[in-house]
Amino acid sequence: MTEFLIIAPLLLFFCFGTIQLVLLYQAKSTLDVAALEAAREGAVNNGSMMAMQAGLARGLAPLYARQATTEGVLAAQSKAAADLVGGSRISVISPTAAMMSDFAQPRYYPEDAGYKVEIPNDTLTYRSIGLGATSKVNIQDANLLKIRVHYCYNMYVPLINKVIYYATNIIGNIGTGGILTSEPGNEIEFPYGEPKNPDYLCKVPLKDGIDADRWPLPLESEAIVRMQSPYRGQPASVSTNATGAR
């Protein structure tokens, strides 16, 4: 009995840790698929950030699914979209501004009664393979859409979620005002625990983390697909905020 009482907390800690690591692996695998889904949406929608965000939410829906019904699927997609507001960032790695400068052309659209500046996507096989003066790539490579997704995954296995959050952000010292004792830093001056290695998108005030049991871990994934529509320029990095503005 004495030996069990000594080893049980440590055994329970490792069991919880194993469960959380399995869930993290599942989340990363799901994010990889979701990033590809987002890139595909962008490829057929002129690189639209709104379309890519919708594709990302749809791809991450399995992490939020609780019922195998139509209503459950819709609820999961809605929750994923809401969770991505302020908790994700899609960065367009390619095409770059230099590629836009080298290859973008104005094209008239009668339905919009106006011109749109875009990188041509038609008849790429027959277009020149000459390199752009600024980008140093050809128009075929400029039609490759590459994105990087930064996503804040909320860990929910008790104790382990806080341990991993503190460890990845390097908050405090274990046993001296860190994970195993009181919160490090002054709550007013350092609401995030004075992290030495913070992820600014995914960090939360320690009090909010404790009250809401929210301990996010940043995950990243990249995807690359060939454009299926002309690419139009936009900011190189876009993230949603609490109001949904982009």
Secondary structure, 3 states (H helix, E strand, C coil): CHHHHHHHHHHHHHHHHHHHHHHHHHHHHHHHHHHHHHHHHHHHCCCCHHHHHHHHHHHHHHHCCCCCCHHHHHHHHHHHHHHHCCCEEEEEEECCHHHHHHHCEEEEECCCCEEEEEECCCCHHHCCCCCCCCCCCCHHHHCEEEEEEEEEEEECCCCHHHHHHHHHHCCCCCCCCCCCCCCCCCCCCCCCCCCCCCCCCCCCCHHHHHHHCCEEEEEEEEEEEECCCCEECCCCEEECCCCCCC
